[in-house]
Amino acid sequence: MEIITTYFANLRKAPQDFVQVSIARSYPTNIHLQECSELAPTSQLLCDYRNELVTWEEYVERYTRETLRLLNPHEFVLSIFERFGPKVLFACWEGRNKNCHRHVAREWFSPFVKTREL
């Protein structure tokens, strides 16, 4: 079992045997993805970050408090594999070297599953 993370523009490089799942509040309409809204940041947090009302450090703290702390990471991983199968690819908007909630989420669930960034 494995979870890969990446960004939407990089999905063309994704292994074909992985189920592609959006963890963003929205995703490109020209691709078919499953959805995992549990990991999406709140609309307010995204708005605050885009409008530079919070720093990246504050964003991480709020994302952890508002989203991740509502979930048990081990139970979450088990539920993901039940929903999508043993090979899952989580995708969102931000590029590889950009600040993004998927990096925070991956670090949060990585003690319970093999994971990597594509």
Order of alpha helices (4+ residues) and beta strands (2+ residues): beta-beta-beta-alpha-alpha-alpha-beta-alpha-beta
